[in-house]
Amino acid sequence: MSVIRVDGPSHGALQYETIQVVKQGPILRDMAFSVDHNFLYVMSETQLTRVPVEACGQYSTCSECLGSGDPHCGWCVLHNTCTREEKCERSSEPQGFASDIKQCVRFSIHPNNISVSQHSDMTSEIVKTATEP
C-alpha cells in the first residue's frame, strides 16, 4: 500500500512510504479510520488489518524524521526521538519540538549520568543545524 501526503490542490501529493498490509490479494476500497484517527482499517478478501497512520519510530535522526515527508512525525528535542507532537514531553516549550528540518538541533550533556550524591561539573551543548553529521 502506498502512503501519500496530500498538501492541497496547488501542491499535489507526495508518496513518502510503501508498506505491506495484507499477506496476499488486492486491498479492498472500503477503508475506515479508528475513532481517534490513529489507525486505518484495511481489508482484503481474507484479512482485516489495523495499520498505524504513522511509523515515526523508524527514524533515528532529526533529518531522517523531518525529511521523511510524514506529516504525523516531528522531532522531540529533549528525548532525541521522532514522534507525534502529543507524545513529546515538553513539546510546547520553545524549541522542544521540531516540525521543520530547519529546526533540527543536536543536544548533548556530558557526563550523561552521575550519582545523585556525587558533585561534578556538567557540560551541555546545543547546536542548531539543518543537517546532522
HUWOJO-V430203 format. One record per residue. N is the residue number from 1. RES is the residue in three letters. PSI is psi as a letter, one per 40 degrees, with the letter a starting at -180 (NA if undefined). Layout:
N|RES|PSI + N|RES|PSI
This chain:
1|MET|h + 2|SER|h + 3|VAL|h + 4|ILE|i + 5|ARG|h + 6|VAL|h + 7|ASP|e + 8|GLY|i + 9|PRO|d + 10|SER|e + 11|HIS|e + 12|GLY|a + 13|ALA|i + 14|LEU|h + 15|GLN|h + 16|TYR|e + 17|GLU|i + 18|THR|h + 19|ILE|i + 20|GLN|h + 21|VAL|d + 22|VAL|i + 23|LYS|d + 24|GLN|i + 25|GLY|i + 26|PRO|i + 27|ILE|h + 28|LEU|i + 29|ARG|d + 30|ASP|h + 31|MET|i + 32|ALA|i + 33|PHE|i + 34|SER|i + 35|VAL|d + 36|ASP|e + 37|HIS|f + 38|ASN|e + 39|PHE|i + 40|LEU|h + 41|TYR|h + 42|VAL|h + 43|MET|i + 44|SER|a + 45|GLU|d + 46|THR|e + 47|GLN|i + 48|LEU|h + 49|THR|h + 50|ARG|h + 51|VAL|h + 52|PRO|i + 53|VAL|e + 54|GLU|i + 55|ALA|f + 56|CYS|d + 57|GLY|e + 58|GLN|e + 59|TYR|h + 60|SER|e + 61|THR|i + 62|CYS|d + 63|SER|d + 64|GLU|d + 65|CYS|d + 66|LEU|e + 67|GLY|e + 68|SER|d + 69|GLY|e + 70|ASP|h + 71|PRO|e + 72|HIS|e + 73|CYS|i + 74|GLY|i + 75|TRP|h + 76|CYS|h + 77|VAL|d + 78|LEU|d + 79|HIS|e + 80|ASN|f + 81|THR|i + 82|CYS|h + 83|THR|i + 84|ARG|i + 85|GLU|d + 86|GLU|e + 87|LYS|e + 88|CYS|h + 89|GLU|h + 90|ARG|f + 91|SER|d + 92|SER|e + 93|GLU|i + 94|PRO|h + 95|GLN|f + 96|GLY|d + 97|PHE|h + 98|ALA|h + 99|SER|e + 100|ASP|h + 101|ILE|d + 102|LYS|e + 103|GLN|e + 104|CYS|h + 105|VAL|i + 106|ARG|h + 107|PHE|h + 108|SER|i + 109|ILE|h + 110|HIS|h + 111|PRO|i + 112|ASN|e + 113|ASN|i + 114|ILE|i + 115|SER|i + 116|VAL|d + 117|SER|e + 118|GLN|h + 119|HIS|h + 120|SER|i + 121|ASP|i + 122|MET|i + 123|THR|h + 124|SER|i + 125|GLU|h + 126|ILE|h + 127|VAL|h + 128|LYS|h + 129|THR|h + 130|ALA|d + 131|THR|i + 132|GLU|i + 133|PRO|NA
